[in-house]
Amino acid sequence: MQLFNFNTTPGIRFGDNQSIKSAQEVSKKLGPKILFVTDPGLVKLGLIEETINALRNNSEVLIFDNVEADPSLKTLMLCVEEGKNFQASGVIGFGGGSSMDIAKLTALLLGSGEDIHEAWGVANAKGPRLSLALYPTTSGTGSEVTPISIITQDDLEKKGVSSPLILPDLAILDPLLTLELPPHITAATGIDAMVHAIESYASKSMNNNLISKMLAKEALKLIGGSIKIAVSNGKDVEARSNMLLGSMLAGASFGNSPVAGVHALAYPIGGTFHIPHGLSNAIVLPYVLRFNIKDQKAARLYSEIAPIVFPEMDLSTSTQDIASTFIEKLSDLSSSLGLEQRLRDVGIPETACETMAKDAMKQTRLLINNPKEILERDAYDIYKSAW
């Protein structure tokens, strides 16, 4: 068996009201002065109040609530500045992937004082970081168990820091925090988590490993069996629990066996046109997979996970046919959940395909993991098909 490395968050706490029950443990780990990173939408919903009140029994808490979708470098540096002035002893990220990504790098920069521009890329962060806890309020990114943070640059290119240093000390998984997610966001983030599992399972990374594959399968089982219920009945706690666990497992999977072409082509959609990350992934997913199954190994891998998501599938046909049917069923699932299916549906002009193809080629850390090599011309053709 090949050598591999597997890292994930050392402490995971799951269950109803865990955000309150874990407050004492979080305060003990993060110290007397906690910087609480979140977004204005969650503040407006009142979703942070009970968690903040529980934390304030043992720690002083400063709320930074300026995080936007596809968070910018400017927002990151503003958060770091507020953390410095507050003399934070620890950082919490509370929200979707954006808040957690800002929290990860804020903890790193406050703890190490290093230059963020020297940390971009894989294993370039030096550390140490401040103590860190992450509370996901969506079931999509899995950021609470991944060593990755993505930030949008001033030129709209997305850059990432990938390092085990930014794995948090604690991930607090409370399904009750996800009950208020609207159906469209539930659908988009759910498909996003499925993409993580699918791409991780078929990743060409040298670190693709047995643990990641096992986690990807379990994630697809949980999400595939619950996403329709979670979208149609957001108050179903069992479905929400399955979605949150599935998202976390998919995150742990791709945090070690990295994602690939779907994400590489989704990033220009989000960075340039501010389409939510999950929806960007959902739109390009079937088109990238159709390109990939020209590779026999990719087709075989997709055929292995197809019946996990769609147990009713006919497996008596060829590997290629099973993989093709899997892709069509994924597309049908996305459509049935009410997600936009084409680039034109989210206001992206056809003329943008050429520029997005050039921008996608910058995502080299992702493209190298794709089962089939994607050249700029291929990316252009995929975008055109998705338009």
N, C-alpha and C positions, 0 to 999 in steps of 0.2 A: 504494500500500500504506500502511496506517495506521502511525503512529508507535508504537513500543513500547520498553520497557526490558527488558533481560534480564541478570540477575545470577545467578551461582552460585559455588560453592566454587572458588577458583583452583587448588588442588592436589588431584588425586585419584590415589590410589595403589591399584591393584587387583592381586590375585593371592594364591595360596597362601602362607601364612606372611608376608604383607606386614606384619602387626602386629609381627613381630620384625625383618624386613628394613628397615623404615622407622624403627626406634628412634633411630638416630643423627640422621637428618634431623629427626625430631620434637623431640628434645632440643635440637638447635641452634636450632630455631624457637621453642620454648617456654621455653628458658633453664634455669637451674640448680635451680629449685625448682618442681616440677610437682604441682599438685593433681589427683588422679586420681579422677574422679567415677563411681561405679558402683552396683550394687545388691547386696544380701546374697546373692541367689540365685546370681549369677555368681561371687561369692567362694567360696561353698560348693561349687560345681562345680569350682573350681580353674582356671577359664577365664582368669583375669587373670594368673596366676603368670608365665608365660613372657614376656608383654608387660612386666610390671613389672620382671622381672629384666633384660631387655634395656635398658629405659630407665635403670635404676640404674647402668649402666656409665658414664653421662654426667651424670645428674641425680639430685638427691634427690627422692623421691616420697612424698607423703602421700596415703593412701587415704581417701576419704570414701565409705562404702558404705551410707548410710542412705536411698537413693532408693527410693521406693515407686511402685507403679502410679498413674497420674494424680497426679503429684507435687504436693505442697501448697506454699503460700507459706511455711509454717513450715519445711519442709525446705530450700527455697531459701535462706532467711535464715540457717539453721544452717550450710549449706554455705559461704555467703559469709563468715560469722564465722570458720569454721575456716580458710578461705583467707587472711583478713586476719592471723590469728594466726601462720600459717605463712609469711607474706610471699611468697605464691606469685608466680612470674614468668610462669606459664602454666597453662592448664587443659586436661585431657583429659576427654572424655565417652566412656565405654566401656559399651555396653549397647544397650538398646532406646531408643525415643523418649523415655522418661521421663528416663533418665540424660543423654541428649544435650541435652534441653531445660533441665535444671538446669545443666548445664555451660555452655551458651550464656549464660544470664543471670548465672551466677556470674562468668564472664569479663567480661561487660559491667559489672556492679556493682563488681567489684574494680578494673577499669581506670578507671572514670569516677567512682565514688562517688555516682552519681546516685540519686534516689529512684525505686524501682521503680514506685510508683503514678503517676508522671509519664511512665513509659515505655510503659504499656499502650496498645495500639492500633497504628495504622499510621504508621510514620515519626516516632514521638515519642521514640525513644531518641536520646541525645545522643552517647554514647561519649566517649573511645575505650574499647576493651576490651583485656584481656590477650590474648596469643597463644593460639590455640585449635585443638585437633585433636580429631576425632570418629571413633570406631571403632564402627560398627554391628554388633550381634550378632544382629539379626533382619532379615528382609527384608520390611519393611512401611512404616515411617514415612518413609524417605527424609530424615530430619531432618539427616543429614550434609551435605545440599546445599540446605537450605531456610533462608530468612531469618526463620523463625517459631519461637517457643517458647510452649507452652501450659502454664499453671499453674492449679491448682484453688484458688480462694479459700476463705476461712474459711466463707463462706455456701454453698459447693459450686458456685458459678458458675465456669465456666472463662473465664479471660482470657488474651489473647495479646499478645506483643510481636512486631511484624512490622517488620523493618528489615534492610537489607543489612549493617548493622554486625555482626549476630550470625551471619553466614555464617562458618564456620571458615576458618582458613588451610589446613588439610589435612583431607581425608577419607581414612581408611585402610580399604579394603575387603578383608577377608580372608575368603574363603568358609569356611575351616576353622573360623572362630569360630562359624559357624551350624550346624555338624553335630549339635550336641547339642540343638537345638530340638525339643521334643516335637511330635508330629503336629498336635495341636489348635492350638498356638500358630503353627506353620508355616502352617496353613490360614488362621487368622484374620488374621495379619499379611500373608499373601499376598493375600487378598481386599482388605485395607486398601490395599495398593499398587495393586491394580487400580482401586479406587474413586478413588484420587488421579488416575490417568491418565484415567479416564472423565470425572470431574468437570472436570478441567483442560481436556480436549478440548472439552467443551460449555459451558465457563464463559462467562457473559455479561460478564465483566470487560472493560474497555476495553483491558487489556493482554494479552488472549488473542492469541497470535501464532504465526507459522509455526514457530519453533523449538520452542515448547512442544508444538504439535500433533505435530510430527515425533517428539519424545521420547516423547510419550504413546503413539503408535502402536508404537514400538519396545519400550517397556515392556510393553505388552499382548501383543505377540508373544512376548517372552521369558517372561513370567509365565504366560500362557495355555498355552504349550507345555511348561511345566516343573512347574506347581504340583502336579499329581496325583502325579508321580514323587517330588517333594520330600517330600510328605506320607506316601506309602507306603514310601519308602526314603530316610530322612533322611541316610544316608551317601553318597548319590550326589552326588559333588562337582560334576559338570557341571550337574545340576539346581540344586544350591545356588548355584553361580556365576551361573547365569541368573537365579535369583530375586533375588540380591543386586544384580546389575547392573540388572535390571528395576525393582527398588525405588528404586535411586538415580536412574534416568532419570525415573521417575514423580515423584520428589521434585523434581528440577530443573524438570520441567514445571509442577507446581502451585505451585512456589516463585515462579513468574512469572505464570502464568495461574491464579488462585486457585480452590480448591475451593468448594463451594456447599451446597445443601440437605441432602445426605446427611450431611455433617459437622455441620451446624447441628442436625439432629435427633438425631444420635448423641451429641453432647456431654452433654445432660441424662441420658442413659442411663448414661454413664460417671461423670459427676460426682455424681449422686444415688445410684445403685445399685452403683457401683464395678464395672461390667461392663467388661472390657478394651476399649480403644478400637477395635481391629480387629474384634472380634466385634460391638460396637455398630454399626459401619458396615455389616458384613455383614448384620445383621438388618434394618436399615431400607432398605438399598440397593434392592431390587426395588420396594418400595412408593413410594419417592420417584421412581424412574425411571418407574413407571407413571403417576404424577401428571404428570411432566414431558412425557411424549409426547403429551399433549393439545395441546402446542405443536408446530406443524409443523416449525419449525427444529430443535428438540431431537430430534424423531423422525428427521429427516434426519441429524443429527450422529451419533446412536447407530447408525443404519443403516450409516454409513461405517466405523465401527470394529468392527461386529459380526463380519464375516468374518475379522478379524485374530485375534480370540480363538477363534472357532469356524469354521475354514476349510471345514467340511462344510456350512455353511448354504446353503439355497436362496435365491438372490438374485433370482429371477425374479418374486417377488411385489411388492406395493406397499411403499413406504418405511415406512408405518405397520406393516405386517405384519412386516417385517424387524426393526424396532425392538422390537415386541412379542415376537417370537421370541427376540431377543437377551436381553431381560429374563428370560424364562422359563428360558433356558439358563443364565444367571448364577445364578438361584435354584436350579436343579438342580445346578449345579456346587458351590455352597456346601453344599447338603444332602449331596451325595456325598462331600464332604470331612469330614463328621461335625460340621459346625457347627450350633448351635441355630438354628432358623428363625423363632421367634416370641418376643415379649417375655415371654409366659407361661413359655416354656421356661427362661428365666434368672431366674425368680422375681419378675418385676415385676407388681404387681397392676394390674388393669384401671382401677382408680380413679386410678392415677398418670398416666393419659393427659392429663388436663386440666392438671395442674401441669407436666408435661413440655412441653406445647404452649406454655404461658406462658413457660417457661424458654428454649425454643428461639428465641422471638422476640427474645431478648437478643443472639443471635448475628448482629447486623446486618452485620458485616464479611463474613460468609459468605453470608447470605441474598441480598444484593444481586447475587451472582454466579450465582444459580440461573436456569436458562433460563426458568422460569415462576415468577411471583411466588407465594410461599407466605405466606398469611395465617394468623393463629392458628387459625382454624376449619379451614383446610386441614391444618395440622400435627396438630390433634386427630384429624381423620379418618384421616390417615396412621398415626398411632400406634394408633388403634383397629383399623385393617386389619391392622397388624403384630402386634396382641395375639392 
